[in-house]
């Protein structure tokens, strides 16, 4: 029969290793830091190996600790999922579900609707959403999942592709009337681009019926926020490359016009990201719900109108199977 204290200490070690902090792990576990540190030290004595190197400022896993975490982490995740599944079988998924998402307009509109519908069906699950404009630390910040349009840098994270958002070029009518309407991709060289990132130039790649074009563009304004770039474009500062869904209201009301509408820019994948395939029942339930609902919502657009009913003549999202 396995030693029950050894199993508990293994779970404590996994939490400390994931958090890279005794204080964060102790807070999550609801126990004093001194008690947690004592248990980990005892655990290292039992296994006869140093698993964690501690300093006053940081905590680093040894090579033995890294190897043990790879195996023990999986076992702890499986044990937690087995418990969650057992509880869910008895009373349904429950607990606090923490979600991170970018502060893009289409997220604000569509994710809020999904969470509202999900909460109505799962009264035992509380949902907390953080809007984060930068890359999220799922483990360190204790999120259950993240909705993102960027591929995570950590290869250990699990990505589930939900859909692809179409992109396009847009500008205010006043800007286009003053500077002229581009008729072909090469005309963009003579226009001001609102550049994403920290540089004054970038390259826009596009395609049309098997034909491709890449154009180097420049501009005096750059920023790392799609919402901010939209504001600059609305004020007549230049042309932006952005998600069609983020500006469809502006297009519908004539505040922005589609530039080179017959040309498509590369679409942006939307991912749901988790730290493991073994996720609690609450997370499983939301992922299943979101992967069913989100593609349809993105395809339909705001207010149930498709993009083709607005001004572009094309659909902004290509659905992909879950």
C-alpha positions in Angstrom: 0.0 0.0 0.0 1.5 3.4 -1.0 2.6 5.8 1.8 -0.2 8.4 2.0 2.2 11.1 3.4 4.6 10.5 0.5 1.8 11.0 -2.0 0.8 14.3 -0.2 4.4 15.5 -0.2 4.6 14.7 -3.9 1.6 16.9 -4.6 3.1 19.7 -2.4 6.4 19.5 -4.4 4.5 19.7 -7.7 2.6 22.9 -6.6 5.9 24.6 -5.4 7.6 23.6 -8.6 4.8 24.9 -10.8 4.6 28.2 -8.9 8.3 28.6 -8.5 7.6 30.1 -5.2 6.9 28.8 -1.7 4.8 31.8 -0.8 2.5 31.4 -3.8 2.2 27.7 -3.4 1.5 28.1 0.3 -1.3 30.6 -0.5 -2.8 28.2 -3.1 -2.6 25.3 -0.7 -3.9 27.2 2.3 -1.0 26.3 4.6 1.9 28.2 6.3 5.0 28.8 4.3 7.1 27.3 7.1 5.1 24.1 7.2 5.3 23.8 3.4 9.1 24.3 3.4 9.5 21.8 6.2 7.5 19.2 4.2 9.5 19.7 1.1 12.8 19.4 3.0 11.6 16.2 4.6 10.5 14.9 1.2 14.0 15.5 -0.3 15.5 13.6 2.7 13.2 10.7 2.0 14.1 10.5 -1.7 17.7 11.2 -1.0 18.1 13.9 -3.6 18.1 17.7 -3.7 15.1 18.7 -5.8 15.0 22.4 -5.3 17.8 25.0 -4.9 16.7 27.8 -2.7 18.1 31.3 -2.4 16.7 34.4 -0.7 15.4 35.7 -4.0 14.6 32.7 -6.2 13.7 29.1 -6.4 15.2 26.8 -9.1 14.6 23.1 -9.7 17.7 20.9 -9.9 18.1 18.5 -12.8 16.6 15.8 -10.5 13.7 18.2 -9.6 13.0 18.8 -13.3 13.0 15.1 -14.1 10.8 14.3 -11.1 8.3 17.1 -11.9 7.8 15.8 -15.5 6.5 12.5 -14.0 5.0 13.6 -10.7 3.2 16.5 -12.3 1.4 14.2 -14.7 0.4 11.9 -11.8 -0.9 14.7 -9.7 -2.9 16.1 -12.6 -4.4 12.7 -13.3 -5.3 12.3 -9.6 -6.9 15.8 -9.5 -8.8 15.1 -12.7 -10.1 11.8 -11.4 -11.4 13.6 -8.3 -12.9 16.4 -10.3 -14.6 13.9 -12.6 -16.0 12.0 -9.6 -17.4 15.2 -8.1 -18.7 16.3 -11.4 -20.4 13.0 -11.9 -22.2 13.5 -8.5 -23.1 17.2 -8.7 -21.8 18.6 -12.0 -18.7 20.8 -12.7 -18.0 23.4 -10.0 -15.5 25.9 -8.7 -13.8 29.1 -9.9 -12.8 29.2 -13.6 -10.1 31.8 -14.3 -9.8 32.9 -17.9 -7.3 35.2 -19.6 -8.1 36.9 -22.9 -6.8 39.8 -25.0 -8.8 43.2 -24.7 -9.8 43.1 -28.4 -13.2 44.4 -29.4 -14.4 41.0 -30.8 -13.4 39.4 -27.5 -15.3 41.9 -25.4 -18.4 41.3 -27.5 -18.4 37.6 -28.2 -16.6 36.2 -25.1 -19.0 38.0 -22.9 -22.0 36.4 -24.6 -20.4 32.9 -24.3 -19.7 33.3 -20.6 -23.2 34.6 -20.0 -24.7 31.6 -21.7 -22.2 29.2 -20.1 -22.9 30.5 -16.6 -26.7 30.1 -17.2 -26.1 26.4 -17.8 -23.5 25.9 -15.0 -24.7 27.5 -11.8 -22.0 25.8 -9.7 -19.1 27.4 -11.7 -18.0 31.0 -11.0 -16.1 32.7 -13.9 -13.4 35.3 -13.6 -12.0 37.0 -16.7 -8.8 39.0 -16.9 -8.2 41.1 -20.1 -4.4 40.9 -20.8 -2.8 42.7 -23.7 0.4 40.7 -23.3 1.5 37.0 -23.2 -0.1 35.3 -20.2 1.7 33.1 -17.6 -0.9 30.4 -17.2 0.9 28.6 -14.3 2.3 31.6 -12.5 -0.9 33.6 -12.6 -3.1 30.5 -11.9 -5.3 30.6 -14.9 -7.3 27.6 -16.0 -7.2 28.6 -19.7 -6.4 31.5 -22.0 -8.1 32.7 -25.2 -5.4 34.0 -27.5 -4.5 34.9 -31.1 -0.8 34.3 -30.5 1.0 31.0 -30.4 2.4 30.5 -26.9 6.2 30.6 -26.6 6.2 27.6 -24.2 6.0 24.4 -26.2 4.6 22.5 -23.2 1.3 24.4 -23.4 -1.7 22.7 -25.1 -3.3 24.7 -27.9 -6.8 24.0 -29.3 -7.6 25.9 -32.4 -11.1 27.4 -32.4 -11.4 29.4 -35.6 -9.6 31.8 -37.9 -10.4 35.5 -38.0 -10.1 37.2 -41.3 -8.0 40.4 -41.6 -8.2 43.3 -44.0 -6.9 46.8 -44.7 -9.0 49.8 -43.5 -8.9 53.6 -43.5 -11.2 56.5 -42.9 -13.0 58.0 -45.9 -11.5 61.4 -45.2 -8.0 60.0 -45.4 -8.8 58.1 -48.6 -10.4 61.1 -50.2 -7.3 63.2 -49.5 -4.6 60.7 -50.3 -6.4 58.7 -52.9 -7.7 55.1 -53.1 -5.1 52.4 -53.6 -6.1 50.4 -56.7 -3.4 47.7 -56.4 -1.1 46.5 -53.6 1.9 48.4 -54.9 0.0 51.7 -54.4 0.3 51.1 -50.6 3.9 52.3 -50.8 2.7 55.8 -51.2 0.4 55.7 -48.2 0.8 56.1 -44.4 0.5 52.8 -42.6 -0.4 52.5 -38.9 2.2 49.9 -38.0 1.7 47.2 -35.3 4.8 46.9 -33.1 7.7 49.2 -32.2 9.1 50.0 -35.7 8.0 52.4 -38.4 7.8 49.9 -41.2 6.5 46.4 -41.9 5.4 44.2 -44.8 1.8 43.4 -45.6 1.3 40.1 -47.5 -1.9 39.4 -49.3 -3.5 37.1 -51.9 -6.2 37.1 -54.5 -7.4 34.1 -56.5 -4.0 32.4 -56.3 -2.1 35.6 -56.8 0.1 36.9 -54.0 1.7 40.2 -53.2 4.0 41.5 -50.4 4.3 45.3 -49.9 6.7 47.1 -47.6 4.8 49.9 -45.9 5.8 52.7 -43.6 4.2 55.2 -41.3 4.9 57.8 -38.6 2.6 56.1 -36.0 3.0 52.6 -34.5 1.4 50.9 -31.5 0.9 47.5 -30.0 -2.9 47.8 -29.5 -5.4 47.0 -32.1 -8.0 49.2 -30.4 -5.5 52.1 -30.3 -4.6 51.6 -34.0 -8.3 51.7 -34.8 -8.6 55.1 -33.1 -5.7 56.5 -35.2 -7.3 55.2 -38.4 -10.7 56.7 -37.5 -9.0 60.1 -37.0 -7.6 59.9 -40.6 -3.9 59.1 -39.7 -3.5 56.2 -42.2 -4.3 52.6 -43.2 -4.5 49.8 -40.7 -4.3 46.0 -41.0 -6.7 44.6 -38.5 -9.3 41.9 -37.7 -12.5 42.5 -39.8 -14.6 41.7 -36.8 -12.9 44.5 -34.8 -14.1 47.2 -37.2 -17.3 45.8 -38.7 -19.4 48.4 -36.9 -17.2 51.2 -38.2 -17.5 49.8 -41.7 -21.3 49.4 -41.4 -21.6 53.0 -40.3 -19.2 54.4 -42.9 -16.6 55.5 -40.4 -14.0 53.2 -42.1 -13.7 51.8 -45.6 -12.2 48.5 -46.7 -9.0 49.1 -48.7 -8.3 46.7 -51.6 -11.3 44.5 -50.7 -10.6 41.9 -53.3 -7.3 41.1 -51.6 -7.1 38.8 -48.5 -4.6 39.2 -45.7 -3.4 36.0 -43.8 -6.1 35.1 -41.3 -5.5 35.1 -37.5 -6.0 31.8 -35.7 -7.8 31.8 -32.4 -6.6 29.4 -29.7 -7.8 28.1 -26.4 -4.6 27.3 -24.4 -4.2 25.2 -21.2 -1.2 23.9 -19.3 -2.2 20.3 -19.8 -4.6 18.0 -21.6 -5.7 16.8 -18.2 -7.9 19.7 -17.0 -10.6 19.9 -14.3 -14.2 19.2 -15.2 -15.0 22.9 -15.0 -12.4 23.7 -17.6 -13.4 20.8 -19.8 -17.0 21.9 -19.7 -16.1 25.5 -20.8 -13.7 24.4 -23.6 -16.4 22.1 -25.0 -19.0 24.9 -24.8 -16.7 27.6 -26.3 -15.4 25.4 -29.1 -19.0 24.8 -30.2 -20.3 28.3 -29.7 -17.4 30.7 -30.5 -16.9 29.7 -34.2 -20.6 30.2 -34.9 -20.6 33.6 -33.1 -17.5 34.8 -35.0 -18.9 33.7 -38.3 -22.3 35.4 -37.6 -20.7 38.7 -36.5 -22.3 41.3 -34.4 -26.1 41.3 -34.1 -26.3 38.1 -36.1 -25.3 39.8 -39.4 -22.7 38.2 -41.5 -19.7 40.2 -42.8 -21.0 39.7 -46.4 -24.1 41.7 -45.5 -22.0 44.7 -44.5 -19.5 46.2 -46.9 -16.8 43.8 -47.7 -18.6 41.1 -49.6 -16.6 38.4 -47.9 -16.9 36.3 -44.7 -14.4 37.2 -41.9 -14.1 33.7 -40.3 -13.2 30.3 -41.7 -14.5 27.6 -39.3 -12.3 24.7 -38.3 -13.5 21.5 -36.7 -12.9 21.2 -32.9 
